[in-house]
Amino acid sequence: MPWLSPADLQRSHFEIGSGTCLQPLLRFSDRCAEYLFVDLEGDSHASAEGVRQAVKQLGWGAEARGTVAPLVLDGIEVAASLTHDDIELAASPSAVLSLAAETLGSHQSTVDRLVREVDPRQPQWGLRCALTRQIEHVDGTVERRPLTLRIMGGEGIPTLVGLGGLEAPPLSVGTVQTGLGEQHDGPLAELFRFQASRSRPLPSMWVRGRVIPAHHPLDPHWPRLQPAPPYSRVGQVFTGWVSDRHFDLVHDRRRTVAAWIEGDPSTPPPLAPPALTIGPHRILATRLDRAAVDGADVICLPAHLAATLGVSSLPHVNIVERPSGNVLSPIAHGLRRWAQTDRFRSASRAVLVMQGYEDELGTVTRFLSSLEGPAVQVLLPMPLDFAAAVRAASTSTNVAARS
């Protein structure tokens, strides 16, 4: 059996130039159990050590907060040298470079570099890591999701093309602060436009991110990522994304990261937002506004939203502070504290806007399904968050059985 095959790519979230940043495993475990990272600059020893340290740091951060470690490393298999016999290509090496050149016609410098420097037949290194994503629920039980992470040396676009990604793409693709890969006019954007023009299948989302400017994280003059058709809509925004590396001029490892999806951002929203009903509770795909705050007996929301709406000092508003470390608090902890307050217990109507890892929405649906207190309205403005809640609600029985 090959170390890597086109079938593995199709089941994976595919990251280019990510190093050993494990954030995708903390965000997408509800939709994806396999991950493939391709990094041109690393090596097997440094990457294996990077994974170990990243898991340890997450564990230390969780221990300091008194929470369950979000990731557990169960083992690492190191392949110091991968030959062409270990990787099942969907096309010959020469065809891979030819296809890459065809899709990147307007990026001649990239094509020249690929032809000059990249040979898919040359040995590469690889790691296969077995990990467990741990998610705590409000009742104290811990859900455990087995994950597989492959990291290999190489160039991202030839790997994607060589594994048949033009005909059968990965589940999703990520490029966070690669320098060029996340840009709307970069080579990966060109590849996706090429695919769309030929009505070929595309990854469900493209996760793109940049460094936060050192002088001020909200600087309006800092160039933001632009839509990259066909990925023109923001489907999800990630809080507390921390990279495993920094750059010479920017030592802050935080990143502004969003998942972009296909669609027209100018399309007006529906008159009635999509809703998911769980008993007396509702999850709505809509944004928070002042009317929701004024109409609730009790509300829980992140600090920056409370400040934006000017409700931080209201007695019925419970504030979730912005994370200061490298680990977000489990959603279950915020729900548990909120549900134990006297104001929540005596309320008739409650409103919740969450902050935490995006793959923990099953914690919310399970909490609502067993809640005997007030009718709760959960507001999820991002379409991928709402889709995750729908998936979680449909599998809540299975989740409870695995916990």
Secondary structure as UniProt FT lines:
FT   HELIX           6..10
FT   STRAND          12..16
FT   TURN            19..20
FT   HELIX           23..27
FT   TURN            29..31
FT   STRAND          34..39
FT   HELIX           44..65
FT   STRAND          71..82
FT   TURN            84..86
FT   HELIX           93..103
FT   TURN            104..106
FT   HELIX           108..117
FT   TURN            120..121
FT   STRAND          124..136
FT   TURN            138..139
FT   STRAND          142..153
FT   HELIX           156..162
FT   TURN            163..167
FT   STRAND          172..176
FT   TURN            181..182
FT   TURN            184..185
FT   HELIX           187..197
FT   TURN            198..199
FT   STRAND          206..211
FT   TURN            217..218
FT   TURN            220..221
FT   TURN            229..230
FT   STRAND          231..242
FT   STRAND          254..262
FT   TURN            265..266
FT   STRAND          275..278
FT   TURN            279..280
FT   STRAND          281..284
FT   HELIX           290..294
FT   STRAND          298..302
FT   HELIX           303..309
FT   TURN            312..313
FT   TURN            315..316
FT   STRAND          317..320
FT   HELIX           331..339
FT   HELIX           342..345
FT   STRAND          349..352
FT   HELIX           358..360
FT   HELIX           361..370
FT   STRAND          375..379
FT   HELIX           383..394
FT   HELIX           396..402
//
